[in-house]
Amino acid sequence: MEEITEYDEKDDKAVLEISDKLPDEDALFDLAELFKIFGDSTRIKILFVLLESDLSVNDITKVLHMTQSAISHQLRILKANGLVKYKRDGKSLIYSLADAHVHTILSQGLDHLAD
């Protein structure tokens, strides 16, 4: 990004204020990487399933009619990126959305599409 160095008109003050509010490059890169995770329809389906209920891998496979290995692979990616978490229930792992932010992102995405 090219740095702005001269400010001699009143609009330049607004430009400078906006520039100062931009997140740093690392934060913007991390945000872009987070949104890439939402770019896979299988991961989106899993997130929407977990939006409805906390479930085991086996239950998610039943809902989505997919193989356990495919679901497990996507869950590993979602967990590594902080979008889902799990708790142990006997021999099973019960997956859920990591926090309310994930719910908000999904809900706002649908709202945006409906507009």
Protein Blocks (a to p, Z undefined) as FASTA:
>chain_A
ZZdfbdcbfklmmmmmmmmmpccfklmmmmmmmmmmmmpfklmmmmmmmmmoccdfklmm
mmnopafklmmmmmmmmmmnopaccddehjbccdddfblmlmmmmmmmmmmmmZZ
